[in-house]
């Protein structure tokens, strides 16, 4: 655990003390680091499940590809999250049942992995809520994000106006001309 956490804390502390992290909020970076550790700890078992499945699919000659991403989706519905991760929940339940039978004294050591895996649909749903607004205006943000430059503000305005317009629909292929 030390090899995973100590470098993150050391870099954040050094950057906050020597001014390197001034662009990221100085000492305000510490809550972001702590939050990242908690979030990545919760998400790790779910990602482990998906990556392990991909490895087994490749080893057994199956298609290990990902389905197409919905680029404009603002969030992942809970139903979709459950249909994608139900097998992770069952695997966690099986591991907990086996450990409760074979070695109940070791059950607490399995809970940090099995707990988030049991909640995989909720973890996916909560972490993929999408939207244009961040969860926090200062957590995981930089000074440039909190006070963007004028060119970024203008670009965001143009993008918003493009998204607000209705798409042009044609009624038949005869209306589409091909130019060489």
C-alpha positions in Angstrom: 0.0 0.0 0.0 2.9 2.3 0.8 4.3 1.9 -2.8 0.9 3.0 -4.2 0.1 5.9 -1.9 3.4 7.4 -0.8 4.4 8.7 -4.2 1.1 10.5 -4.7 1.3 12.2 -1.3 5.0 13.0 -1.7 4.4 14.7 -5.1 1.4 16.6 -3.9 3.1 17.8 -0.7 6.3 18.8 -2.6 4.3 20.7 -5.2 2.3 22.5 -2.6 5.3 23.4 -0.6 7.7 24.6 -3.4 5.0 26.4 -5.4 5.0 24.0 -8.4 1.3 23.4 -7.8 0.4 27.0 -7.6 -1.4 26.8 -10.9 -3.5 24.0 -9.5 -4.5 25.7 -6.3 -1.4 25.2 -4.1 -2.5 23.5 -0.9 -6.0 23.1 -2.3 -4.6 20.2 -4.4 -4.5 17.9 -1.3 -8.3 17.3 -1.2 -8.2 16.5 -4.9 -5.4 13.9 -4.3 -7.3 12.4 -1.4 -10.5 12.2 -3.5 -8.6 10.6 -6.4 -7.3 7.9 -4.1 -10.8 7.1 -2.7 -12.4 7.2 -6.2 -9.7 5.1 -7.8 -9.8 2.6 -4.9 -13.5 2.1 -5.5 -13.3 1.9 -9.3 -10.2 -0.5 -9.3 -12.2 -3.8 -8.8 -14.7 -2.9 -11.5 -11.9 -2.0 -14.0 -10.1 -5.2 -12.9 -13.2 -7.2 -13.8 -13.5 -5.7 -17.3 -9.8 -6.0 -18.1 -9.7 -9.6 -16.8 -12.7 -10.4 -19.0 -10.9 -8.9 -22.0 -7.8 -10.9 -21.4 -9.8 -14.2 -21.1 -11.8 -13.3 -24.3 -8.5 -12.9 -26.2 -7.0 -16.0 -24.8 -10.0 -18.1 -25.8 -10.1 -16.5 -29.3 -13.3 -14.5 -28.7 -14.0 -11.0 -29.8 -12.5 -8.9 -27.0 -13.6 -5.6 -28.5 -15.6 -2.8 -26.9 -19.0 -1.8 -28.2 -19.3 1.6 -29.9 -19.3 4.6 -27.6 -22.2 7.0 -27.7 -20.2 10.2 -28.0 -23.1 12.5 -27.2 -24.4 10.6 -24.2 -24.5 12.7 -21.1 -24.8 9.7 -18.7 -25.0 6.0 -18.5 -28.4 4.8 -17.3 -28.4 2.4 -14.3 -30.1 -0.3 -16.4 -27.2 -0.1 -18.9 -24.6 -0.1 -16.2 -26.3 -3.2 -14.7 -26.5 -5.1 -18.0 -22.8 -4.4 -18.5 -21.6 -5.4 -15.1 -24.0 -8.0 -13.6 -21.4 -10.7 -14.0 -19.0 -8.7 -11.8 -21.6 -8.6 -9.1 -22.1 -12.4 -9.4 -18.3 -13.0 -9.3 -18.0 -10.9 -6.1 -20.9 -12.8 -4.5 -19.3 -16.1 -5.4 -16.0 -15.0 -4.0 -17.6 -13.9 -0.8 -19.6 -17.1 -0.5 -16.5 -19.2 -1.1 -14.4 -17.2 1.4 -17.2 -17.4 4.0 -17.2 -21.1 3.7 -13.4 -21.8 3.2 -11.8 -19.2 5.4 -14.2 -16.8 7.2 -11.3 -15.3 9.1 -10.0 -13.9 5.8 -13.3 -12.4 4.7 -12.5 -8.9 5.9 -9.4 -8.9 3.6 -11.6 -9.6 0.6 -14.1 -6.9 1.4 -12.1 -4.0 -0.1 -12.2 -5.7 -3.5 -15.6 -7.5 -3.2 -17.5 -4.5 -1.8 -17.0 -2.2 -4.8 -17.4 -5.2 -7.2 -20.8 -5.9 -5.6 -21.7 -2.2 -6.3 -20.3 -2.3 -9.8 -23.5 -1.0 -11.5 -23.8 1.9 -9.1 -20.1 2.6 -9.4 -20.4 2.8 -13.2 -23.6 4.8 -13.1 -22.2 7.3 -10.6 -18.9 7.7 -12.3 -20.5 8.2 -15.8 -23.1 10.7 -14.9 -21.7 13.0 -17.6 -23.0 16.5 -18.2 -21.4 19.8 -18.9 -21.0 20.9 -15.3 -18.3 19.4 -13.1 -19.1 17.7 -9.8 -17.2 20.5 -8.0 -16.0 23.9 -9.1 -12.7 23.5 -7.4 -12.1 19.8 -6.8 -10.0 18.3 -9.7 -9.9 21.7 -11.4 -7.1 24.0 -12.5 -6.9 27.8 -12.5 -7.4 27.7 -16.2 -10.6 25.8 -15.8 -11.9 28.0 -13.1 -11.1 31.2 -15.1 -10.7 30.3 -18.7 -8.9 32.6 -21.2 -11.0 34.6 -23.6 -10.3 32.4 -26.5 -11.6 29.3 -24.6 -14.7 31.2 -23.6 -15.3 32.1 -27.2 -14.7 28.6 -28.4 -17.1 27.2 -25.8 -19.7 29.8 -26.9 -19.4 28.7 -30.6 -19.6 25.0 -29.6 -22.8 25.7 -27.6 -24.4 27.6 -30.5 -23.6 24.6 -32.8 -25.1 22.2 -30.3 -28.2 24.4 -30.0 -29.1 24.3 -33.7 -31.3 21.6 -35.2 -29.6 19.2 -37.7 -30.4 19.6 -41.4 -32.5 16.7 -42.6 -33.1 15.8 -46.2 -36.2 14.0 -47.4 -34.6 11.8 -50.1 -31.3 10.9 -51.6 -32.2 12.7 -54.8 -31.6 16.0 -53.0 -28.0 15.1 -52.2 -25.6 15.9 -55.1 -22.2 14.4 -55.5 -19.5 16.7 -56.6 -16.2 15.5 -58.1 
